[in-house]
Amino acid sequence: MAITLSDIRELVEKLQEDAELQRTFARAFLTEQTVRALMQI
């Protein structure tokens, strides 16, 4: 099953509405190195 642009848009909407989902997503996709780099911006 392919992921569509509509699927991505739906995920973005859900992430904007749900802080816990945001944290879960961040833990799954962001490495410690990436977080440190973002904190320096």
mmCIF file as Biopython writes it, N, C-alpha, C and O atoms, coordinates in Angstrom:
data_model
#
loop_
_atom_site.group_PDB
_atom_site.id
_atom_site.type_symbol
_atom_site.label_atom_id
_atom_site.label_alt_id
_atom_site.label_comp_id
_atom_site.label_asym_id
_atom_site.label_entity_id
_atom_site.label_seq_id
_atom_site.pdbx_PDB_ins_code
_atom_site.Cartn_x
_atom_site.Cartn_y
_atom_site.Cartn_z
_atom_site.occupancy
_atom_site.B_iso_or_equiv
_atom_site.auth_seq_id
_atom_site.auth_asym_id
_atom_site.pdbx_PDB_model_num
ATOM 1   N N  . MET A ? 1  ? 0.840  -1.183 0.000  1.0 0.0 1  A 1 
ATOM 2   C CA . MET A ? 1  ? 0.000  0.000  0.000  1.0 0.0 1  A 1 
ATOM 3   C C  . MET A ? 1  ? 0.884  1.245  0.000  1.0 0.0 1  A 1 
ATOM 4   O O  . MET A ? 1  ? 1.741  1.397  0.870  1.0 0.0 1  A 1 
ATOM 5   N N  . ALA A ? 2  ? 0.685  2.111  -0.945 1.0 0.0 2  A 1 
ATOM 6   C CA . ALA A ? 2  ? 1.473  3.334  -1.074 1.0 0.0 2  A 1 
ATOM 7   C C  . ALA A ? 2  ? 0.895  4.446  -0.201 1.0 0.0 2  A 1 
ATOM 8   O O  . ALA A ? 2  ? -0.318 4.541  -0.015 1.0 0.0 2  A 1 
ATOM 9   N N  . ILE A ? 3  ? 1.763  5.265  0.319  1.0 0.0 3  A 1 
ATOM 10  C CA . ILE A ? 3  ? 1.341  6.432  1.097  1.0 0.0 3  A 1 
ATOM 11  C C  . ILE A ? 3  ? 1.067  7.569  0.116  1.0 0.0 3  A 1 
ATOM 12  O O  . ILE A ? 3  ? 1.881  7.859  -0.761 1.0 0.0 3  A 1 
ATOM 13  N N  . THR A ? 4  ? -0.077 8.197  0.275  1.0 0.0 4  A 1 
ATOM 14  C CA . THR A ? 4  ? -0.457 9.272  -0.632 1.0 0.0 4  A 1 
ATOM 15  C C  . THR A ? 4  ? -0.216 10.633 0.012  1.0 0.0 4  A 1 
ATOM 16  O O  . THR A ? 4  ? 0.009  10.732 1.219  1.0 0.0 4  A 1 
ATOM 17  N N  . LEU A ? 5  ? -0.265 11.665 -0.797 1.0 0.0 5  A 1 
ATOM 18  C CA . LEU A ? 5  ? -0.154 13.028 -0.302 1.0 0.0 5  A 1 
ATOM 19  C C  . LEU A ? 5  ? -1.274 13.318 0.692  1.0 0.0 5  A 1 
ATOM 20  O O  . LEU A ? 5  ? -1.077 14.035 1.674  1.0 0.0 5  A 1 
ATOM 21  N N  . SER A ? 6  ? -2.426 12.764 0.432  1.0 0.0 6  A 1 
ATOM 22  C CA . SER A ? 6  ? -3.565 12.928 1.338  1.0 0.0 6  A 1 
ATOM 23  C C  . SER A ? 6  ? -3.259 12.317 2.714  1.0 0.0 6  A 1 
ATOM 24  O O  . SER A ? 6  ? -3.627 12.889 3.740  1.0 0.0 6  A 1 
ATOM 25  N N  . ASP A ? 7  ? -2.596 11.171 2.734  1.0 0.0 7  A 1 
ATOM 26  C CA . ASP A ? 7  ? -2.204 10.534 3.992  1.0 0.0 7  A 1 
ATOM 27  C C  . ASP A ? 7  ? -1.261 11.435 4.783  1.0 0.0 7  A 1 
ATOM 28  O O  . ASP A ? 7  ? -1.392 11.571 6.000  1.0 0.0 7  A 1 
ATOM 29  N N  . ILE A ? 8  ? -0.317 12.044 4.086  1.0 0.0 8  A 1 
ATOM 30  C CA . ILE A ? 8  ? 0.656  12.918 4.742  1.0 0.0 8  A 1 
ATOM 31  C C  . ILE A ? 8  ? -0.039 14.152 5.296  1.0 0.0 8  A 1 
ATOM 32  O O  . ILE A ? 8  ? 0.241  14.575 6.418  1.0 0.0 8  A 1 
ATOM 33  N N  . ARG A ? 9  ? -0.933 14.724 4.522  1.0 0.0 9  A 1 
ATOM 34  C CA . ARG A ? 9  ? -1.686 15.893 4.995  1.0 0.0 9  A 1 
ATOM 35  C C  . ARG A ? 9  ? -2.511 15.552 6.238  1.0 0.0 9  A 1 
ATOM 36  O O  . ARG A ? 9  ? -2.587 16.341 7.179  1.0 0.0 9  A 1 
ATOM 37  N N  . GLU A ? 10 ? -3.118 14.385 6.229  1.0 0.0 10 A 1 
ATOM 38  C CA . GLU A ? 10 ? -3.908 13.942 7.385  1.0 0.0 10 A 1 
ATOM 39  C C  . GLU A ? 10 ? -3.016 13.775 8.615  1.0 0.0 10 A 1 
ATOM 40  O O  . GLU A ? 10 ? -3.405 14.158 9.718  1.0 0.0 10 A 1 
ATOM 41  N N  . LEU A ? 11 ? -1.838 13.212 8.435  1.0 0.0 11 A 1 
ATOM 42  C CA . LEU A ? 11 ? -0.898 13.060 9.539  1.0 0.0 11 A 1 
ATOM 43  C C  . LEU A ? 11 ? -0.488 14.418 10.092 1.0 0.0 11 A 1 
ATOM 44  O O  . LEU A ? 11 ? -0.444 14.604 11.308 1.0 0.0 11 A 1 
ATOM 45  N N  . VAL A ? 12 ? -0.189 15.363 9.215  1.0 0.0 12 A 1 
ATOM 46  C CA . VAL A ? 12 ? 0.203  16.707 9.652  1.0 0.0 12 A 1 
ATOM 47  C C  . VAL A ? 12 ? -0.923 17.341 10.469 1.0 0.0 12 A 1 
ATOM 48  O O  . VAL A ? 12 ? -0.662 17.941 11.512 1.0 0.0 12 A 1 
ATOM 49  N N  . GLU A ? 13 ? -2.156 17.217 10.013 1.0 0.0 13 A 1 
ATOM 50  C CA . GLU A ? 13 ? -3.302 17.757 10.756 1.0 0.0 13 A 1 
ATOM 51  C C  . GLU A ? 13 ? -3.387 17.136 12.149 1.0 0.0 13 A 1 
ATOM 52  O O  . GLU A ? 13 ? -3.584 17.838 13.140 1.0 0.0 13 A 1 
ATOM 53  N N  . LYS A ? 14 ? -3.239 15.823 12.212 1.0 0.0 14 A 1 
ATOM 54  C CA . LYS A ? 14 ? -3.320 15.129 13.506 1.0 0.0 14 A 1 
ATOM 55  C C  . LYS A ? 14 ? -2.182 15.561 14.419 1.0 0.0 14 A 1 
ATOM 56  O O  . LYS A ? 14 ? -2.383 15.736 15.621 1.0 0.0 14 A 1 
ATOM 57  N N  . LEU A ? 15 ? -0.992 15.732 13.860 1.0 0.0 15 A 1 
ATOM 58  C CA . LEU A ? 15 ? 0.144  16.168 14.670 1.0 0.0 15 A 1 
ATOM 59  C C  . LEU A ? 15 ? -0.082 17.570 15.222 1.0 0.0 15 A 1 
ATOM 60  O O  . LEU A ? 15 ? 0.299  17.856 16.357 1.0 0.0 15 A 1 
ATOM 61  N N  . GLN A ? 16 ? -0.697 18.445 14.435 1.0 0.0 16 A 1 
ATOM 62  C CA . GLN A ? 16 ? -0.949 19.808 14.886 1.0 0.0 16 A 1 
ATOM 63  C C  . GLN A ? 16 ? -1.967 19.851 16.023 1.0 0.0 16 A 1 
ATOM 64  O O  . GLN A ? 16 ? -1.959 20.783 16.828 1.0 0.0 16 A 1 
ATOM 65  N N  . GLU A ? 17 ? -2.829 18.865 16.091 1.0 0.0 17 A 1 
ATOM 66  C CA . GLU A ? 17 ? -3.909 18.848 17.075 1.0 0.0 17 A 1 
ATOM 67  C C  . GLU A ? 17 ? -3.577 18.062 18.350 1.0 0.0 17 A 1 
ATOM 68  O O  . GLU A ? 17 ? -4.258 18.224 19.363 1.0 0.0 17 A 1 
ATOM 69  N N  . ASP A ? 18 ? -2.560 17.226 18.315 1.0 0.0 18 A 1 
ATOM 70  C CA . ASP A ? 18 ? -2.343 16.264 19.402 1.0 0.0 18 A 1 
ATOM 71  C C  . ASP A ? 18 ? -0.891 16.300 19.902 1.0 0.0 18 A 1 
ATOM 72  O O  . ASP A ? 18 ? 0.013  15.789 19.242 1.0 0.0 18 A 1 
ATOM 73  N N  . ALA A ? 19 ? -0.686 16.901 21.061 1.0 0.0 19 A 1 
ATOM 74  C CA . ALA A ? 19 ? 0.668  17.037 21.609 1.0 0.0 19 A 1 
ATOM 75  C C  . ALA A ? 19 ? 1.311  15.683 21.909 1.0 0.0 19 A 1 
ATOM 76  O O  . ALA A ? 19 ? 2.512  15.517 21.698 1.0 0.0 19 A 1 
ATOM 77  N N  . GLU A ? 20 ? 0.553  14.737 22.383 1.0 0.0 20 A 1 
ATOM 78  C CA . GLU A ? 20 ? 1.114  13.412 22.685 1.0 0.0 20 A 1 
ATOM 79  C C  . GLU A ? 20 ? 1.559  12.719 21.404 1.0 0.0 20 A 1 
ATOM 80  O O  . GLU A ? 20 ? 2.608  12.076 21.380 1.0 0.0 20 A 1 
ATOM 81  N N  . LEU A ? 21 ? 0.782  12.843 20.355 1.0 0.0 21 A 1 
ATOM 82  C CA . LEU A ? 21 ? 1.168  12.275 19.065 1.0 0.0 21 A 1 
ATOM 83  C C  . LEU A ? 21 ? 2.437  12.944 18.542 1.0 0.0 21 A 1 
ATOM 84  O O  . LEU A ? 21 ? 3.290  12.282 17.951 1.0 0.0 21 A 1 
ATOM 85  N N  . GLN A ? 22 ? 2.565  14.253 18.756 1.0 0.0 22 A 1 
ATOM 86  C CA . GLN A ? 22 ? 3.781  14.975 18.371 1.0 0.0 22 A 1 
ATOM 87  C C  . GLN A ? 22 ? 4.995  14.389 19.082 1.0 0.0 22 A 1 
ATOM 88  O O  . GLN A ? 22 ? 6.030  14.160 18.457 1.0 0.0 22 A 1 
ATOM 89  N N  . ARG A ? 23 ? 4.873  14.144 20.383 1.0 0.0 23 A 1 
ATOM 90  C CA . ARG A ? 23 ? 6.002  13.578 21.141 1.0 0.0 23 A 1 
ATOM 91  C C  . ARG A ? 23 ? 6.346  12.176 20.661 1.0 0.0 23 A 1 
ATOM 92  O O  . ARG A ? 23 ? 7.521  11.831 20.540 1.0 0.0 23 A 1 
ATOM 93  N N  . THR A ? 24 ? 5.331  11.368 20.386 1.0 0.0 24 A 1 
ATOM 94  C CA . THR A ? 24 ? 5.559  10.011 19.896 1.0 0.0 24 A 1 
ATOM 95  C C  . THR A ? 24 ? 6.274  10.041 18.552 1.0 0.0 24 A 1 
ATOM 96  O O  . THR A ? 24 ? 7.220  9.286  18.326 1.0 0.0 24 A 1 
ATOM 97  N N  . PHE A ? 25 ? 5.819  10.910 17.667 1.0 0.0 25 A 1 
ATOM 98  C CA . PHE A ? 25 ? 6.438  11.061 16.349 1.0 0.0 25 A 1 
ATOM 99  C C  . PHE A ? 25 ? 7.889  11.509 16.486 1.0 0.0 25 A 1 
ATOM 100 O O  . PHE A ? 25 ? 8.778  10.972 15.825 1.0 0.0 25 A 1 
ATOM 101 N N  . ALA A ? 26 ? 8.119  12.490 17.341 1.0 0.0 26 A 1 
ATOM 102 C CA . ALA A ? 26 ? 9.476  13.009 17.544 1.0 0.0 26 A 1 
ATOM 103 C C  . ALA A ? 26 ? 10.404 11.923 18.073 1.0 0.0 26 A 1 
ATOM 104 O O  . ALA A ? 26 ? 11.531 11.784 17.599 1.0 0.0 26 A 1 
ATOM 105 N N  . ARG A ? 27 ? 9.936  11.155 19.048 1.0 0.0 27 A 1 
ATOM 106 C CA . ARG A ? 27 ? 10.785 10.078 19.594 1.0 0.0 27 A 1 
ATOM 107 C C  . ARG A ? 27 ? 11.114 9.038  18.529 1.0 0.0 27 A 1 
ATOM 108 O O  . ARG A ? 27 ? 12.204 8.467  18.530 1.0 0.0 27 A 1 
ATOM 109 N N  . ALA A ? 28 ? 10.176 8.793  17.625 1.0 0.0 28 A 1 
ATOM 110 C CA . ALA A ? 28 ? 10.386 7.778  16.594 1.0 0.0 28 A 1 
ATOM 111 C C  . ALA A ? 28 ? 11.326 8.250  15.486 1.0 0.0 28 A 1 
ATOM 112 O O  . ALA A ? 28 ? 12.054 7.446  14.906 1.0 0.0 28 A 1 
ATOM 113 N N  . PHE A ? 29 ? 11.313 9.562  15.190 1.0 0.0 29 A 1 
ATOM 114 C CA . PHE A ? 29 ? 12.022 10.028 14.003 1.0 0.0 29 A 1 
ATOM 115 C C  . PHE A ? 29 ? 13.203 10.943 14.245 1.0 0.0 29 A 1 
ATOM 116 O O  . PHE A ? 29 ? 14.055 11.082 13.367 1.0 0.0 29 A 1 
ATOM 117 N N  . LEU A ? 30 ? 13.282 11.569 15.398 1.0 0.0 30 A 1 
ATOM 118 C CA . LEU A ? 30 ? 14.370 12.507 15.635 1.0 0.0 30 A 1 
ATOM 119 C C  . LEU A ? 30 ? 15.460 11.857 16.478 1.0 0.0 30 A 1 
ATOM 120 O O  . LEU A ? 30 ? 15.190 11.284 17.534 1.0 0.0 30 A 1 
ATOM 121 N N  . THR A ? 31 ? 16.684 11.954 16.001 1.0 0.0 31 A 1 
ATOM 122 C CA . THR A ? 31 ? 17.805 11.440 16.775 1.0 0.0 31 A 1 
ATOM 123 C C  . THR A ? 31 ? 18.237 12.505 17.778 1.0 0.0 31 A 1 
ATOM 124 O O  . THR A ? 31 ? 17.873 13.673 17.645 1.0 0.0 31 A 1 
ATOM 125 N N  . GLU A ? 32 ? 18.999 12.108 18.764 1.0 0.0 32 A 1 
ATOM 126 C CA . GLU A ? 32 ? 19.519 13.060 19.743 1.0 0.0 32 A 1 
ATOM 127 C C  . GLU A ? 32 ? 20.349 14.135 19.052 1.0 0.0 32 A 1 
ATOM 128 O O  . GLU A ? 32 ? 20.287 15.306 19.425 1.0 0.0 32 A 1 
ATOM 129 N N  . GLN A ? 33 ? 21.118 13.743 18.056 1.0 0.0 33 A 1 
ATOM 130 C CA . GLN A ? 33 ? 21.953 14.682 17.319 1.0 0.0 33 A 1 
ATOM 131 C C  . GLN A ? 33 ? 21.078 15.727 16.597 1.0 0.0 33 A 1 
ATOM 132 O O  . GLN A ? 33 ? 21.412 16.912 16.587 1.0 0.0 33 A 1 
ATOM 133 N N  . THR A ? 34 ? 19.987 15.298 16.011 1.0 0.0 34 A 1 
ATOM 134 C CA . THR A ? 34 ? 19.087 16.235 15.321 1.0 0.0 34 A 1 
ATOM 135 C C  . THR A ? 34 ? 18.454 17.209 16.307 1.0 0.0 34 A 1 
ATOM 136 O O  . THR A ? 34 ? 18.371 18.405 16.028 1.0 0.0 34 A 1 
ATOM 137 N N  . VAL A ? 35 ? 18.015 16.718 17.438 1.0 0.0 35 A 1 
ATOM 138 C CA . VAL A ? 35 ? 17.408 17.586 18.439 1.0 0.0 35 A 1 
ATOM 139 C C  . VAL A ? 35 ? 18.419 18.626 18.926 1.0 0.0 35 A 1 
ATOM 140 O O  . VAL A ? 35 ? 18.082 19.802 19.065 1.0 0.0 35 A 1 
ATOM 141 N N  . ARG A ? 36 ? 19.627 18.205 19.179 1.0 0.0 36 A 1 
ATOM 142 C CA . ARG A ? 36 ? 20.673 19.161 19.618 1.0 0.0 36 A 1 
ATOM 143 C C  . ARG A ? 36 ? 20.900 20.231 18.553 1.0 0.0 36 A 1 
ATOM 144 O O  . ARG A ? 36 ? 21.036 21.411 18.879 1.0 0.0 36 A 1 
ATOM 145 N N  . ALA A ? 37 ? 20.941 19.831 17.293 1.0 0.0 37 A 1 
ATOM 146 C CA . ALA A ? 37 ? 21.143 20.809 16.217 1.0 0.0 37 A 1 
ATOM 147 C C  . ALA A ? 37 ? 19.973 21.783 16.146 1.0 0.0 37 A 1 
ATOM 148 O O  . ALA A ? 37 ? 20.182 22.977 15.932 1.0 0.0 37 A 1 
ATOM 149 N N  . LEU A ? 38 ? 18.764 21.302 16.320 1.0 0.0 38 A 1 
ATOM 150 C CA . LEU A ? 38 ? 17.596 22.175 16.298 1.0 0.0 38 A 1 
ATOM 151 C C  . LEU A ? 38 ? 17.601 23.159 17.470 1.0 0.0 38 A 1 
ATOM 152 O O  . LEU A ? 38 ? 17.148 24.295 17.326 1.0 0.0 38 A 1 
ATOM 153 N N  . MET A ? 39 ? 18.098 22.741 18.598 1.0 0.0 39 A 1 
ATOM 154 C CA . MET A ? 39 ? 18.139 23.592 19.773 1.0 0.0 39 A 1 
ATOM 155 C C  . MET A ? 39 ? 19.131 24.745 19.595 1.0 0.0 39 A 1 
ATOM 156 O O  . MET A ? 39 ? 19.024 25.757 20.288 1.0 0.0 39 A 1 
ATOM 157 N N  . GLN A ? 40 ? 20.082 24.609 18.687 1.0 0.0 40 A 1 
ATOM 158 C CA . GLN A ? 40 ? 21.081 25.631 18.452 1.0 0.0 40 A 1 
ATOM 159 C C  . GLN A ? 40 ? 20.617 26.690 17.458 1.0 0.0 40 A 1 
ATOM 160 O O  . GLN A ? 40 ? 21.288 27.708 17.289 1.0 0.0 40 A 1 
ATOM 161 N N  . ILE A ? 41 ? 19.513 26.474 16.815 1.0 0.0 41 A 1 
ATOM 162 C CA . ILE A ? 41 ? 18.993 27.419 15.807 1.0 0.0 41 A 1 
ATOM 163 C C  . ILE A ? 41 ? 18.377 28.610 16.516 1.0 0.0 41 A 1 
ATOM 164 O O  . ILE A ? 41 ? 17.879 29.527 15.863 1.0 0.0 41 A 1 
#
